[in-house]
């Protein structure tokens, strides 16, 4: 299969998913907004979400991300890429409707790879069924968490248990009404080798000693799933709930973040596509100074440049997915780092121009552009800031040429 070909089953899922988006997801956006307004609670779980989930399951559009046939359709990264892009057109509804929302996707993969049979029964199965949600607690307010070795949370062994003390924030999804479990990263042995100090543990959100201190708004948005700040005070976790063994936390984080990063990028391309569509329809519908906005040369430049930039980002994303499938996530580090920098920046630029074409309406909630902008700007920090990924790219390039310097 060449990089420009898709498989028959991926093409079939694309067709079915596009139909679901048009018939159910996009029409549900107004219903969702109305139900959230009526509830008056930023973390309310509206009925429309459950209705969409039921319809997605009925159509077989469920767990599309999961690479293991036992748990989902078993699509490759390359096959899943266009599906994630399609869901990115309505990022606050479609991923959850199809049980493909972060951070659950990464957590489900971690539990599949490293979880015990008890973890799979208690948490993985309900996550796969969409009856509960989860959060990932790694980032801390007191350290630069873009370097995971900085994590300070103490996980001290006490008999058959570990005692957890520390503070986490931006535990995305922890405010979701169905969130039941956390995957938590902390330090079990500060004296070990740098990348062997950290461990990951499965911790119920309602474990004694965990306090949900507050939700963190993002650009003023109180996201429904939330970004929680959590305090851990003498939280006791059975040793059996350590994932893959003590000292494996950093390795698990790298295994988890690779697919998660590329999923984010795929959805970013979907947001860019919808922003371009909105830009075009607005420019065609409005007139200024006696002519349609679409006839203005600068607007036409923006539209043309958007199409070029989207296609370039999509190709780089597909290449990353292809390398991941063919050679593994580690072999695709360069491509993953590159697309993690490129896709959010590309989409941000297009969304910004679409906002400009919409005028005052662009910064309201009447169109999704402002929320797209907030989400994409945050994505330049989440799962590693741009600067970390650029550092990765630069160091790999420099190593290639180190032996050529006279």
N, C-alpha and C positions, 0 to 999 in steps of 0.2 A: 504493500500500500504506500503510495506517495504521500507527501505532506499535504497535497491539495485534494486528496480523496477522503471521503468519510465512509464509514461502514453502513451497510444497509440498515442495521438496527439503530444506529445513531440517527440516521436520516428519518427513520420511522418515529423515534422519540421526539425529534425536533418538530416534526409535523404535528404530532399529538400535543406537544407542550405549547406550541404556538396557538393551536386551536383552544386549548384550555385558558391561556392568557387572554385571548380575545373574548371568549364567551363567558368567563367567570372572574378572572383576576382583575383585569382593568375595570370592569363594571363594579367590582366590589370595593374599589378604592373610596368611592363616595359613601358607601354604606359603612365602611370601616371608620371614616372620619366622623360620620354622624353618631355612630355607637360610642366612639371615644369621647366626643363632646358631651353626649347625654350622661355618660358615666361620671364625668368630672374627675377621673382618676388617671393620671398619666401612665400607670402600670396596669390598668384594667385589661383583662383578656376578653376581647369582644367575641360574640358568638359567630360573627362572620368568618373568623379564622378557623374555627372548628368546622364550619360548613365547607370551607374551601379544602380543608384537610380530608374530609370525607369524600369529596368529589375527586380529589387527586388520587386517593387510594382506589376509588372505584375505577378510575381510568388507568391504573397501573403506573402512575407518575409519582412513585414513592421511593425514597432512599436511592435516588438516581446516582448520587455521589459515591456510594459504597462500592469499592472494588471487589468485594468478596461475594460470589454468587449466592452464598448461603444467606446473606443479609439483604441483598439488593439485586439489581439486574446484572451486576458484575461488569459494568462499563469500564473501559480504560480511561485514563486522564484525557487522552485525545478525543475519545468519544463523548466524554462528559463536558468538555470545554464549551461547545456551542449551547448546551443545555443550561449551564450556569450563566452564560451570557444572556440567554433569553429570560431567565428568572431575574437577572439584574435590571430588567426594564421596570420591575415593581419590587424593589428590594425589601420593603417593609411587609410585603404580603407573600410573594411567590415562593421564596426559599422556605419559609416556615410551612406554607401550604403543602409543599412537596417533601417536607422533612429533610431539607437540605440546607438548614440555616446554621451559620456559625454562632457560637463555638461548638455546638453539638456535633457537627460533622467531624471536627478534629478529635473531640472527646470520644466519639464512638469508634473512631479508628484506633485510638490509643487503647481503649478497653478491649477491642477486638484483638489487638496485637499483644498486649501486655497484661490484660486483666485476668483474674482468676475465674474459675467456674462460678463462684459465688458472685463476683462482680458482674459477670455476664447475665446471670439470672436476675439479680436485684436491680441493676441499673442499665446494662446494655439493652436487654430485651425491651424494657419500657421506653427507652430512648428510640429504639428502632420502630416501636409501635406508635411513637408520637404522643404517649400519654404523660411523659414528664419531660423536663428540660434540664440543662446542666450549665455550669460555668467553669471557667479556667482561671485559677488564681495564681498568677506568677508576678505581675507587676507590683512594685512597692513604691510608696510615696517618698521614702527617705533616701533612695539610691537611684542611679541611672540604670533602669532595668533593661535598656537596650543591650546591655552586657549582662547576660543571665547569671554570670558568675558573681555578680554583685549582690544577689538575693541574700537577705539577712535573716529571714524567718528561721527561728531555731526549731529543730525537730529532734528532741533529745530522747534517747531510749530509756525506758523505765520498765524493766521486766518484759512482758509480752506486749507492751504498748509504747507508743511515742507520744511525747507531750509537745504540743505546738504552741509557740508564742510568737506574735508578730502582727504586722499590719499589711494588708493588701488593698490595692485599689484598682479601678478599671477592670473589675471582675464582671465583664460584660455578660448579661443574661441573668445575673443573680437577683434582679428585681422582678423577673418574670414570675407571674403567679404560679406557674407549673415547675419552677426550678426546685430540684430536690437534692442535687449532688454537686460537689466541687471536685475538680482535680487540682491539687495544691502542690506547689513547688517550694521547697525550702532547703535549709542546710542541715544535714545529719552529721557531718564530720568536717568541721572547719580546718582540720589539720591534714586532710587528705590532699592528693593532687588536685589542682585547680578545677578540673572538669569531672572530678569524682566526689566533690563535696556535697552535691545536690541530690535530692531524692524527690519523687512524686508520690503522692498518696491520694487515695479516694476517701473523701470526707463528706458525710451528709451535711447539707446546709443547716439543718436544725440541731447539729451536735452541740452539747452543752459547752459554753465558753465562746461560741461564735456570736458576735454582735454585728448586725448590719448597721453601720454607723450612719451612712447617708447614701443617697444616689448622687452621681456626678452629672450635672447637665453638660451637654456638648454643644457649644455655640448657642446656648440658651435652650436647646431642645431637651425635653425630658423624655428620652427614648423609652418606648414601652417596655423593652426588655431590661433597660437600665444598665448603668455602669457603677457598680457598688464599691464603696469603701468598707472593708471588713476588718474587724479586730478579733484576733485569736488570743484568748487568755486561758492557758492551761487546758487546751483542747486535747482530749485523749483519743488516740487513734490506734486500733489494734495493729500489731506488726504485720498481720496478714493483708492489710490494706495498702502496703507499700507496693508500688508497681514495678515489676521486673527486678526488684531487689534494691538494697541500699546502694547509693552512689550512681544510680542509672538515670537520675533526673535530667541531667544536661543532654544525654544521648536521646532520651525520649522527647525532650523539647524540640530537638532538631528534626527528629522523625515526624513530629506532629506539625511543625510550622511549615514545612515544605509544601505539602498539598494545600494547607490552609491558605498560604500566601497566593498560590496560583488560583484558587477558587475566588478569592477577593478580586483578583485582577480580571478574571472572566466576567464577574458581575459588574465591575467598573466599566468594561467595554459595553455591556448592556445598557448601563446608565448613559453612556456617551451616545449610543445609538438613539435612545429615546429623546435625549436632549437635542440631538440633531433633527429628529423628526418634529419636535415641538418648535424648534427654531424655524424650520422651513414652513410649517403650517401657519405660524404667526406672521412670518414675513410675507407670505402670500395673501393673508387676510387683512392686513393693515396698510393704510396709505398715509404718506406724509408728503406735503408740498405737491399734491397732484399726481403722485405716482405710487404704485405698490412698493413697500419697503424692500421686497424681493428684487426690485430692479436696481437698487443701489449697489454700486460696484464693491464697496467694502463688505456689504452683507454677502454678496456672491463669493468674495474671497474667503470669508469665514466659513461658508458652507463647503466650498471646494477643499479648503485646508482641513476641515473636520473629517471629510470623507477620506482624505489621504492619511491623516493621523490615525483614524480608527483602523483602517486596513493594515497599517504598519504594526500597530499594537496587537492586533488579532494574530498576525503572522508570527510575531515573536512569542505570543502566548501559546500558539499551537506548536511552535518548535519546542518550547519548554515542556509542554505536555508529552510530545513525541519522545523527547530524550528521557523523560521520567519513565515512560512506559518501556522503552527499549533498553535503557542502561541503569535505571534506578534514580531515586531522588538525589543522591549525593552527586552523581555524574551531571545532574542538571543544575547544580548550584549557580553557575554563571548565568544561565538563562532565567532561573527563578529570580535572582537578584536584579537582573536587568528589567524584567517585566514588572517587578514590584516597585521599581522607581518609575518606569515609563507609564504604565496604565493609569494610575491615579492622577499623575500630572497631566496626561493627555486628556482624560475625562474632565478634570477640573477646568481646563482651558475651554473646552467645548461648552460645558455647563455655564461658565461665566459669560460666554458670548451669547448663549441662548437667553440668559437672564437679561442681558443688555437689549436684545431684540424685543423681549417682552415688556421692557420698560418697567414701570412701577409694579405691574402684575407679577413680574419675575421674582420679586423678593417676598411675595405673599405665600400663603398656603393654598391658594387657588390652583397653583400648578406645583409639581413636585421638585422644581429646580433648586429652590433654596435648601430643601432637605438633602437633595443630592449633593449640593456643594458642601454642606456641613459633614456629611458622611465621607465624601472623597477627601476632603482636607484632613479629616481625622485619620484616614487610611494611610496618609503619608507618614504617620507616626506609628500606628498600630502594626503589630507583627514586624517590628524593626523599622526605625526611621530611615528616610532616604539615604542619609549620610553613612549609615552602617552598611547598607547594600552597595553603595558606591565604593566604600572602602574595600569590600569583598572583591568587587570587580577590578579595582585598581591594583590590588595586591596580586591577583591572579595574572593580570597582564604584565605586571613588572616581573613576576617570576619567569614568565615566558621569555623575557628579553634579558634577564640578569646575566646570562653567560655571553652575551654579545658585546658587552661594554669593554672597550679596550683599556 
